[in-house]
Amino acid sequence: MQTSYQIHKKKIGLFLGVLLSVLCFAFNLFELSYEANQVLSITILMIIWWIFEAMPMPVVALIPIVLFPSLNIAPLKEVAMGYADPIVFLFMGGFFIALAIEKWNLHKRMALGIILITGTNGNRIILGFIMATGFLSLWLSNTATTMMMFPIAVSVIHTIKDHNKDEKSTTNFSLALMLSIAYASNFALGTIIATPPNVAYVGYIKDRFNYTISFVDWLLLFMPLTLLLLLILYGVLVKIMFPNNIKHSAEASSAIKKSQKQLGFMSTPEWRVLLIFSVTILLWITKDLINAAQSYLVLDDTIIAMLGGILLFLTSSGNKETGNSERLMSWPDVQHMAWDVLLLFGGGIALANALEASQLVHELGSSLASVTTNNLFIIILVVTTIAVFLSEVISNLALVIILSPVVTSLALSLNINPLILGIPMTLGASCACMLPMGTPPNAIVFAKGHIKLQHMMRTGLVLNIICIILITVFTWLFLPLVLGMKLL
């Protein structure tokens, strides 16, 4: 049920979005062409409605289908193509695989196994959750990962509190563990499919320049960054913000072992899902070698993701209780899939295409370039900072969709490779740590009542600054080397 604050916020957002959109179009303060001014007005409307959640975000994403054709900005078929972009299907295939992993409890087995390896004193439990959550979030949605890890964390917290009388230590342990789940999900940046912003930006670059950022290139560069962020997250939480003195706990160890024992031996469905999951990852890694070795079969990330997803619906589960008639996945299993995210992707791509076609972002990028320093490090730092802090108040996916054309035009105006600015913008959009609305994982752990806003804001500010510095340095130093790029 919505609170009175949420209701008023939506009403204000509806009115403010329409007002600013109309004023922008009527006064044309930037002296844009008629079409560019139309697109800017619609963009402002969508951004304001996204920020204030005046309507469900996927519904706002459908606005281009209505307004762009009716205002002669773009033909309906052209607009609709954005909603069927290959990136949409890449994410759909990833969703299918993630749902299968969850359906057969393979995710719990992975998580519990990693946690058992790390040990059971307070700090090592937190480290175990960070590494388990970070690993799973590389392949599953960060929302699903957080939802899965949360009940396990709650169980461990209750066990620790039952056998530890130091209230300050248990309180700090609880806060660190809850925040570790959210932030580790956010910081898993090491694969293209790890976060929606990564997928959206790779799709934009493919459409804009016909340049494919390969799965392997992204993995090579940003897996080390992910590991570094996760280790720093551990240090910040247990050494600086919420130190605890909880030693090894036999009870906590017993609870985790009991949960693992309840899962029993890996079932046939689990083995089959794991096999399809592993083959999908292997194909993502080796597709360039496969394509170079022959010409009969052409693979890309979207085809591989959909192949993995379709195989789940074709493969018998082998479940002894239901027999071979049951498949690993059936259509009812995906009824609650995040279809809204797919619509949001489509609407964002349609909006980005219109921004490009109207030359609006080119004009904006040129204007920014005229007042921008020539120091590449400073430019990357500013772009990353803007992305991190803006993503606190607007969907990180919507943010990347909106900013991708802008930073691309800025880069071209400054005569530098667009990826040098676009990738840190994309990574920064996933690192919002201060506010619950910054990312779904933040909202999940906050909504359960275990964390106060002051805890999240104080810890999040520290982590935001660290993320900005690390992403900037990594991009500035290593991106041209690993991707073989030179400044234009």
Helices and strands as residue ranges (DSSP letters): H 4-27, H 34-52, H 57-60, H 63-70, H 76-81, G 82-84, H 86-103, H 106-118, H 122-137, H 142-162, H 167-187, G 192-194, H 196-209, H 215-235, I 236-241, H 250-263, H 268-293, H 301-314, G 331-334, H 339-357, H 360-370, H 376-390, H 396-413, H 418-429, G 436-438, H 440-447, H 453-482
